[in-house]
Amino acid sequence: MGPELVGPLGFFTMVTVIFVTRSHIGRAIADRIRGGAAGDPHLAAEVESLRSELHLLRGELTEVHERLDFAERLLTRQPEPSRVAEHS
């Protein structure tokens, strides 16, 4: 890259940075850096609600997994010879 491209490239970069920082995305990034999103009480309440729902779903998934394991054990169990002889 020659010295004749440094000026226009620098100007283009500065203009792009200015547009991004003045946009909604730039403001959101700045708020995130300042920690503004962490102090939002509505956001904190929503996060806590999602955490409690996740905890409930994990409990339900554990219960379903235990039931599946039980059903698999029943299905893979070999029949006892005495029961087979009674039904034949």
N, CA, C and O atoms as a printed pandas DataFrame, in Angstrom:
     atom_number atom_name residue_name chain_id  residue_number  x_coord  y_coord  z_coord
0              1         N          MET        A               1    0.867   -1.163    0.000
1              2        CA          MET        A               1    0.000    0.000    0.000
2              3         C          MET        A               1    0.913    1.225    0.000
3              4         O          MET        A               1    1.783    1.383    0.857
4              5         N          GLY        A               2    0.687    2.071   -0.977
5              6        CA          GLY        A               2    1.506    3.254   -1.137
6              7         C          GLY        A               2    1.011    4.404   -0.284
7              8         O          GLY        A               2   -0.094    4.359    0.256
8              9         N          PRO        A               3    1.838    5.439   -0.166
9             10        CA          PRO        A               3    1.464    6.596    0.644
10            11         C          PRO        A               3    0.282    7.367    0.066
11            12         O          PRO        A               3   -0.376    8.115    0.789
12            13         N          GLU        A               4    0.005    7.197   -1.223
13            14        CA          GLU        A               4   -1.125    7.910   -1.814
14            15         C          GLU        A               4   -2.469    7.332   -1.368
15            16         O          GLU        A               4   -3.492    7.999   -1.524
16            17         N          LEU        A               5   -2.503    6.123   -0.823
17            18        CA          LEU        A               5   -3.741    5.509   -0.341
18            19         C          LEU        A               5   -3.985    5.749    1.146
19            20         O          LEU        A               5   -5.107    5.565    1.618
20            21         N          VAL        A               6   -2.973    6.150    1.883
21            22        CA          VAL        A               6   -3.110    6.316    3.328
22            23         C          VAL        A               6   -4.100    7.430    3.664
23            24         O          VAL        A               6   -4.912    7.266    4.575
24            25         N          GLY        A               7   -4.053    8.534    2.967
25            26        CA          GLY        A               7   -4.948    9.660    3.240
26            27         C          GLY        A               7   -6.416    9.316    3.016
27            28         O          GLY        A               7   -7.224    9.469    3.932
28            29         N          PRO        A               8   -6.787    8.846    1.796
29            30        CA          PRO        A               8   -8.197    8.498    1.565
30            31         C          PRO        A               8   -8.675    7.350    2.452
31            32         O          PRO        A               8   -9.821    7.354    2.902
32            33         N          LEU        A               9   -7.808    6.367    2.706
33            34        CA          LEU        A               9   -8.194    5.243    3.559
34            35         C          LEU        A               9   -8.420    5.709    4.995
35            36         O          LEU        A               9   -9.366    5.266    5.647
36            37         N          GLY        A              10   -7.581    6.578    5.483
37            38        CA          GLY        A              10   -7.759    7.132    6.825
38            39         C          GLY        A              10   -9.037    7.954    6.933
39            40         O          GLY        A              10   -9.764    7.861    7.921
40            41         N          PHE        A              11   -9.303    8.759    5.909
41            42        CA          PHE        A              11  -10.529    9.558    5.904
42            43         C          PHE        A              11  -11.764    8.655    5.903
43            44         O          PHE        A              11  -12.704    8.893    6.661
44            45         N          PHE        A              12  -11.768    7.621    5.056
45            46        CA          PHE        A              12  -12.887    6.690    4.996
46            47         C          PHE        A              12  -13.088    5.979    6.338
47            48         O          PHE        A              12  -14.221    5.782    6.778
48            49         N          THR        A              13  -12.003    5.602    6.972
49            50        CA          THR        A              13  -12.083    4.933    8.279
50            51         C          THR        A              13  -12.676    5.862    9.320
51            52         O          THR        A              13  -13.523    5.434   10.105
52            53         N          MET        A              14  -12.263    7.110    9.351
53            54        CA          MET        A              14  -12.796    8.068   10.328
54            55         C          MET        A              14  -14.278    8.316   10.107
55            56         O          MET        A              14  -15.044    8.371   11.070
56            57         N          VAL        A              15  -14.696    8.467    8.858
57            58        CA          VAL        A              15  -16.111    8.687    8.560
58            59         C          VAL        A              15  -16.935    7.482    8.990
59            60         O          VAL        A              15  -18.016    7.638    9.559
60            61         N          THR        A              16  -16.436    6.289    8.723
61            62        CA          THR        A              16  -17.145    5.065    9.120
62            63         C          THR        A              16  -17.282    4.979   10.636
63            64         O          THR        A              16  -18.354    4.648   11.142
64            65         N          VAL        A              17  -16.220    5.272   11.357
65            66        CA          VAL        A              17  -16.254    5.228   12.828
66            67         C          VAL        A              17  -17.253    6.247   13.365
67            68         O          VAL        A              17  -17.993    5.946   14.302
68            69         N          ILE        A              18  -17.285    7.425   12.798
69            70        CA          ILE        A              18  -18.228    8.456   13.250
70            71         C          ILE        A              18  -19.667    8.004   13.028
71            72         O          ILE        A              18  -20.509    8.167   13.911
72            73         N          PHE        A              19  -19.958    7.434   11.851
73            74        CA          PHE        A              19  -21.323    6.969   11.587
74            75         C          PHE        A              19  -21.731    5.841   12.532
75            76         O          PHE        A              19  -22.861    5.813   13.019
76            77         N          VAL        A              20  -20.823    4.924   12.787
77            78        CA          VAL        A              20  -21.150    3.794   13.669
78            79         C          VAL        A              20  -21.370    4.272   15.094
79            80         O          VAL        A              20  -22.311    3.828   15.751
80            81         N          THR        A              21  -20.529    5.163   15.583
81            82        CA          THR        A              21  -20.677    5.614   16.971
82            83         C          THR        A              21  -21.924    6.448   17.179
83            84         O          THR        A              21  -22.427    6.518   18.300
84            85         N          ARG        A              22  -22.435    7.075   16.150
85            86        CA          ARG        A              22  -23.648    7.878   16.286
86            87         C          ARG        A              22  -24.929    7.079   16.018
87            88         O          ARG        A              22  -26.033    7.595   16.196
88            89         N          SER        A              23  -24.784    5.842   15.597
89            90        CA          SER        A              23  -25.959    5.018   15.307
90            91         C          SER        A              23  -26.469    4.355   16.587
91            92         O          SER        A              23  -25.843    4.460   17.642
92            93         N          HIS        A              24  -27.609    3.672   16.484
93            94        CA          HIS        A              24  -28.169    2.949   17.628
94            95         C          HIS        A              24  -27.219    1.835   18.081
95            96         O          HIS        A              24  -27.090    1.566   19.276
96            97         N          ILE        A              25  -26.570    1.204   17.132
97            98        CA          ILE        A              25  -25.627    0.140   17.476
98            99         C          ILE        A              25  -24.457    0.705   18.262
99           100         O          ILE        A              25  -24.016    0.112   19.247
100          101         N          GLY        A              26  -23.960    1.842   17.829
101          102        CA          GLY        A              26  -22.853    2.476   18.546
102          103         C          GLY        A              26  -23.240    2.876   19.960
103          104         O          GLY        A              26  -22.445    2.726   20.888
104          105         N          ARG        A              27  -24.455    3.384   20.129
105          106        CA          ARG        A              27  -24.928    3.751   21.479
106          107         C          ARG        A              27  -25.091    2.515   22.344
107          108         O          ARG        A              27  -24.770    2.538   23.532
108          109         N          ALA        A              28  -25.589    1.436   21.755
109          110        CA          ALA        A              28  -25.747    0.192   22.518
110          111         C          ALA        A              28  -24.398   -0.357   22.952
111          112         O          ALA        A              28  -24.253   -0.844   24.073
112          113         N          ILE        A              29  -23.412   -0.282   22.068
113          114        CA          ILE        A              29  -22.063   -0.734   22.428
114          115         C          ILE        A              29  -21.498    0.132   23.541
115          116         O          ILE        A              29  -20.893   -0.383   24.482
116          117         N          ALA        A              30  -21.688    1.437   23.443
117          118        CA          ALA        A              30  -21.195    2.347   24.483
118          119         C          ALA        A              30  -21.886    2.078   25.819
119          120         O          ALA        A              30  -21.228    2.087   26.859
120          121         N          ASP        A              31  -23.202    1.840   25.812
121          122        CA          ASP        A              31  -23.916    1.508   27.047
122          123         C          ASP        A              31  -23.397    0.214   27.651
123          124         O          ASP        A              31  -23.246    0.097   28.867
124          125         N          ARG        A              32  -23.129   -0.740   26.798
125          126        CA          ARG        A              32  -22.621   -2.027   27.282
126          127         C          ARG        A              32  -21.245   -1.845   27.915
127          128         O          ARG        A              32  -20.963   -2.445   28.953
128          129         N          ILE        A              33  -20.394   -1.038   27.314
129          130        CA          ILE        A              33  -19.062   -0.792   27.867
130          131         C          ILE        A              33  -19.165   -0.087   29.209
131          132         O          ILE        A              33  -18.430   -0.411   30.142
132          133         N          ARG        A              34  -20.083    0.887   29.310
133          134        CA          ARG        A              34  -20.266    1.610   30.568
134          135         C          ARG        A              34  -20.975    0.774   31.619
135          136         O          ARG        A              34  -20.974    1.136   32.796
136          137         N          GLY        A              35  -21.576   -0.333   31.220
137          138        CA          GLY        A              35  -22.301   -1.177   32.168
138          139         C          GLY        A              35  -23.724   -0.719   32.371
139          140         O          GLY        A              35  -24.341   -1.085   33.371
140          141         N          GLY        A              36  -24.268    0.066   31.466
141          142        CA          GLY        A              36  -25.629    0.587   31.596
142          143         C          GLY        A              36  -26.688   -0.490   31.504
143          144         O          GLY        A              36  -27.725   -0.388   32.160
144          145         N          ALA        A              37  -26.455   -1.522   30.705
145          146        CA          ALA        A              37  -27.447   -2.585   30.551
146          147         C          ALA        A              37  -27.550   -3.426   31.807
147          148         O          ALA        A              37  -28.608   -3.988   32.090
148          149         N          ALA        A              38  -26.456   -3.524   32.573
149          150        CA          ALA        A              38  -26.477   -4.358   33.779
150          151         C          ALA        A              38  -27.332   -3.745   34.871
151          152         O          ALA        A              38  -27.820   -4.477   35.732
152          153         N          GLY        A              39  -27.538   -2.432   34.874
153          154        CA          GLY        A              39  -28.312   -1.784   35.920
154          155         C          GLY        A              39  -29.789   -1.671   35.611
155          156         O          GLY        A              39  -30.529   -1.099   36.412
156          157         N          ASP        A              40  -30.248   -2.185   34.494
157          158        CA          ASP        A              40  -31.651   -2.107   34.105
158          159         C          ASP        A              40  -32.472   -3.080   34.948
159          160         O          ASP        A              40  -32.254   -4.288   34.860
160          161         N          PRO        A              41  -33.412   -2.588   35.767
161          162        CA          PRO        A              41  -34.174   -3.497   36.633
162          163         C          PRO        A              41  -35.088   -4.434   35.851
163          164         O          PRO        A              41  -35.314   -5.565   36.281
164          165         N          HIS        A              42  -35.618   -3.991   34.715
165          166        CA          HIS        A              42  -36.472   -4.865   33.911
166          167         C          HIS        A              42  -35.660   -6.018   33.332
167          168         O          HIS        A              42  -36.120   -7.159   33.287
168          169         N          LEU        A              43  -34.459   -5.704   32.895
169          170        CA          LEU        A              43  -33.591   -6.738   32.342
170          171         C          LEU        A              43  -33.180   -7.724   33.424
171          172         O          LEU        A              43  -33.145   -8.931   33.185
172          173         N          ALA        A              44  -32.871   -7.221   34.602
173          174        CA          ALA        A              44  -32.478   -8.103   35.705
174          175         C          ALA        A              44  -33.632   -9.016   36.101
175          176         O          ALA        A              44  -33.411  -10.192   36.390
176          177         N          ALA        A              45  -34.858   -8.499   36.121
177          178        CA          ALA        A              45  -36.026   -9.319   36.462
178          179         C          ALA        A              45  -36.260  -10.394   35.403
179          180         O          ALA        A              45  -36.595  -11.533   35.728
180          181         N          GLU        A              46  -36.083  -10.029   34.151
181          182        CA          GLU        A              46  -36.270  -11.006   33.077
182          183         C          GLU        A              46  -35.217  -12.104   33.143
183          184         O          GLU        A              46  -35.526  -13.278   32.937
184          185         N          VAL        A              47  -33.987  -11.731   33.427
185          186        CA          VAL        A              47  -32.919  -12.720   33.545
186          187         C          VAL        A              47  -33.214  -13.670   34.703
187          188         O          VAL        A              47  -33.033  -14.880   34.572
188          189         N          GLU        A              48  -33.664  -13.133   35.829
189          190        CA          GLU        A              48  -33.983  -13.982   36.977
190          191         C          GLU        A              48  -35.139  -14.920   36.654
191          192         O          GLU        A              48  -35.121  -16.085   37.052
192          193         N          SER        A              49  -36.145  -14.423   35.938
193          194        CA          SER        A              49  -37.276  -15.258   35.531
194          195         C          SER        A              49  -36.817  -16.387   34.616
195          196         O          SER        A              49  -37.256  -17.528   34.764
196          197         N          LEU        A              50  -35.944  -16.073   33.679
197          198        CA          LEU        A              50  -35.429  -17.100   32.767
198          199         C          LEU        A              50  -34.577  -18.119   33.506
199          200         O          LEU        A              50  -34.601  -19.305   33.175
200          201         N          ARG        A              51  -33.825  -17.671   34.501
201          202        CA          ARG        A              51  -33.018  -18.612   35.290
202          203         C          ARG        A              51  -33.899  -19.583   36.062
203          204         O          ARG        A              51  -33.606  -20.778   36.113
204          205         N          SER        A              52  -34.985  -19.079   36.668
205          206        CA          SER        A              52  -35.858  -19.970   37.424
206          207         C          SER        A              52  -36.569  -20.946   36.485
207          208         O          SER        A              52  -36.751  -22.114   36.829
208          209         N          GLU        A              53  -36.970  -20.479   35.308
209          210        CA          GLU        A              53  -37.597  -21.374   34.337
210          211         C          GLU        A              53  -36.611  -22.438   33.863
211          212         O          GLU        A              53  -36.985  -23.598   33.691
212          213         N          LEU        A              54  -35.364  -22.052   33.654
213          214        CA          LEU        A              54  -34.337  -23.007   33.253
214          215         C          LEU        A              54  -34.134  -24.056   34.338
215          216         O          LEU        A              54  -33.973  -25.238   34.034
216          217         N          HIS        A              55  -34.140  -23.639   35.592
217          218        CA          HIS        A              55  -33.985  -24.572   36.717
218          219         C          HIS        A              55  -35.131  -25.595   36.716
219          220         O          HIS        A              55  -34.894  -26.787   36.912
220          221         N          LEU        A              56  -36.368  -25.135   36.495
221          222        CA          LEU        A              56  -37.517  -26.042   36.435
222          223         C          LEU        A              56  -37.407  -27.011   35.263
223          224         O          LEU        A              56  -37.694  -28.199   35.403
224          225         N          LEU        A              57  -36.995  -26.503   34.117
225          226        CA          LEU        A              57  -36.863  -27.356   32.934
226          227         C          LEU        A              57  -35.775  -28.409   33.123
227          228         O          LEU        A              57  -35.916  -29.540   32.658
228          229         N          ARG        A              58  -34.704  -28.045   33.797
229          230        CA          ARG        A              58  -33.656  -29.034   34.068
230          231         C          ARG        A              58  -34.175  -30.131   34.980
231          232         O          ARG        A              58  -33.845  -31.301   34.787
232          233         N          GLY        A              59  -34.988  -29.770   35.976
233          234        CA          GLY        A              59  -35.585  -30.765   36.857
234          235         C          GLY        A              59  -36.508  -31.707   36.099
235          236         O          GLY        A              59  -36.475  -32.921   36.305
236          237         N          GLU        A              60  -37.328  -31.144   35.223
237          238        CA          GLU        A              60  -38.225  -31.974   34.415
238          239         C          GLU        A              60  -37.434  -32.882   33.481
239          240         O          GLU        A              60  -37.793  -34.044   33.293
240          241         N          LEU        A              61  -36.368  -32.364   32.900
241          242        CA          LEU        A              61  -35.548  -33.178   32.000
242          243         C          LEU        A              61  -34.885  -34.319   32.761
243          244         O          LEU        A              61  -34.773  -35.428   32.237
244          245         N          THR        A              62  -34.448  -34.066   33.978
245          246        CA          THR        A              62  -33.854  -35.119   34.801
246          247         C          THR        A              62  -34.880  -36.219   35.083
247          248         O          THR        A              62  -34.563  -37.406   35.009
248          249         N          GLU        A              63  -36.106  -35.816   35.404
249          250        CA          GLU        A              63  -37.164  -36.790   35.668
250          251         C          GLU        A              63  -37.475  -37.618   34.422
251          252         O          GLU        A              63  -37.643  -38.835   34.513
252          253         N          VAL        A              64  -37.553  -36.975   33.272
253          254        CA          VAL        A              64  -37.822  -37.699   32.024
254          255         C          VAL        A              64  -36.683  -38.661   31.721
255          256         O          VAL        A              64  -36.918  -39.776   31.255
256          257         N          HIS        A              65  -35.460  -38.240   31.982
257          258        CA          HIS        A              65  -34.307  -39.103   31.736
258          259         C          HIS        A              65  -34.359  -40.332   32.632
259          260         O          HIS        A              65  -34.066  -41.437   32.177
260          261         N          GLU        A              66  -34.726  -40.158   33.899
261          262        CA          GLU        A              66  -34.842  -41.291   34.817
262          263         C          GLU        A              66  -35.937  -42.249   34.349
263          264         O          GLU        A              66  -35.757  -43.465   34.409
264          265         N          ARG        A              67  -37.053  -41.722   33.890
265          266        CA          ARG        A              67  -38.134  -42.582   33.396
266          267         C          ARG        A              67  -37.710  -43.341   32.145
267          268         O          ARG        A              67  -38.049  -44.512   31.979
268          269         N          LEU        A              68  -36.975  -42.680   31.275
269          270        CA          LEU        A              68  -36.485  -43.339   30.068
270          271         C          LEU        A              68  -35.527  -44.464   30.428
271          272         O          LEU        A              68  -35.608  -45.551   29.857
272          273         N          ASP        A              69  -34.624  -44.216   31.365
273          274        CA          ASP        A              69  -33.708  -45.268   31.811
274          275         C          ASP        A              69  -34.476  -46.455   32.372
275          276         O          ASP        A              69  -34.135  -47.601   32.080
276          277         N          PHE        A              70  -35.510  -46.201   33.173
277          278        CA          PHE        A              70  -36.317  -47.265   33.746
278          279         C          PHE        A              70  -37.008  -48.066   32.645
279          280         O          PHE        A              70  -37.006  -49.297   32.682
280          281         N          ALA        A              71  -37.593  -47.384   31.677
281          282        CA          ALA        A              71  -38.274  -48.071   30.580
282          283         C          ALA        A              71  -37.291  -48.900   29.755
283          284         O          ALA        A              71  -37.618  -50.009   29.333
284          285         N          GLU        A              72  -36.106  -48.377   29.527
285          286        CA          GLU        A              72  -35.099  -49.133   28.781
286          287         C          GLU        A              72  -34.683  -50.379   29.534
287          288         O          GLU        A              72  -34.488  -51.431   28.924
288          289         N          ARG        A              73  -34.539  -50.281   30.864
289          290        CA          ARG        A              73  -34.179  -51.460   31.666
290          291         C          ARG        A              73  -35.285  -52.505   31.588
291          292         O          ARG        A              73  -35.001  -53.699   31.491
292          293         N          LEU        A              74  -36.544  -52.069   31.629
293          294        CA          LEU        A              74  -37.647  -53.029   31.535
294          295         C          LEU        A              74  -37.674  -53.719   30.169
295          296         O          LEU        A              74  -37.914  -54.923   30.074
296          297         N          LEU        A              75  -37.428  -52.952   29.133
297          298        CA          LEU        A              75  -37.482  -53.524   27.790
298          299         C          LEU        A              75  -36.314  -54.459   27.489
299          300         O          LEU        A              75  -36.462  -55.392   26.700
300          301         N          THR        A              76  -35.171  -54.230   28.097
301          302        CA          THR        A              76  -34.001  -55.071   27.817
302          303         C          THR        A              76  -33.895  -56.242   28.777
303          304         O          THR        A              76  -33.031  -57.102   28.600
304          305         N          ARG        A              77  -34.755  -56.298   29.792
305          306        CA          ARG        A              77  -34.698  -57.399   30.758
306          307         C          ARG        A              77  -35.106  -58.699   30.072
307          308         O          ARG        A              77  -36.079  -58.737   29.320
308          309         N          GLN        A              78  -34.346  -59.769   30.344
309          310        CA          GLN        A              78  -34.658  -61.085   29.795
310          311         C          GLN        A              78  -35.807  -61.703   30.582
311          312         O          GLN        A              78  -35.832  -61.594   31.808
312          313         N          PRO        A              79  -36.746  -62.341   29.920
313          314        CA          PRO        A              79  -37.846  -62.975   30.651
314          315         C          PRO        A              79  -37.337  -64.145   31.487
315          316         O          PRO        A              79  -36.411  -64.855   31.095
316          317         N          GLU        A              80  -37.961  -64.325   32.643
317          318        CA          GLU        A              80  -37.551  -65.425   33.521
318          319         C          GLU        A              80  -38.123  -66.727   32.969
319          320         O          GLU        A              80  -39.232  -66.738   32.433
320          321         N          PRO        A              81  -37.382  -67.814   33.094
321          322        CA          PRO        A              81  -37.858  -69.100   32.523
322          323         C          PRO        A              81  -39.166  -69.569   33.122
323          324         O          PRO        A              81  -39.978  -70.146   32.398
324          325         N          SER        A              82  -39.420  -69.353   34.417
325          326        CA          SER        A              82  -40.644  -69.843   35.029
326          327         C          SER        A              82  -41.868  -69.099   34.460
327          328         O          SER        A              82  -42.922  -69.712   34.292
328          329         N          ARG        A              83  -41.755  -67.843   34.172
329          330        CA          ARG        A              83  -42.870  -67.092   33.607
330          331         C          ARG        A              83  -43.164  -67.543   32.165
331          332         O          ARG        A              83  -44.322  -67.594   31.751
332          333         N          VAL        A              84  -42.130  -67.859   31.426
333          334        CA          VAL        A              84  -42.305  -68.305   30.053
334          335         C          VAL        A              84  -43.019  -69.648   30.049
335          336         O          VAL        A              84  -43.890  -69.879   29.210
336          337         N          ALA        A              85  -42.670  -70.530   30.964
337          338        CA          ALA        A              85  -43.266  -71.877   31.008
338          339         C          ALA        A              85  -44.751  -71.774   31.391
339          340         O          ALA        A              85  -45.549  -72.568   30.892
340          341         N          GLU        A              86  -45.147  -70.844   32.241
341          342        CA          GLU        A              86  -46.524  -70.709   32.660
342          343         C          GLU        A              86  -47.410  -70.240   31.520
343          344         O          GLU        A              86  -48.568  -70.651   31.438
344          345         N          HIS        A              87  -46.900  -69.396   30.645
345          346        CA          HIS        A              87  -47.701  -68.833   29.565
346          347         C          HIS        A              87  -47.742  -69.743   28.335
347          348         O          HIS        A              87  -48.596  -69.552   27.470
348          349         N          SER        A              88  -46.864  -70.701   28.236
349          350        CA          SER        A              88  -46.794  -71.534   27.038
350          351         C          SER        A              88  -47.795  -72.650   27.037
351          352         O          SER        A              88  -47.847  -73.431   26.087
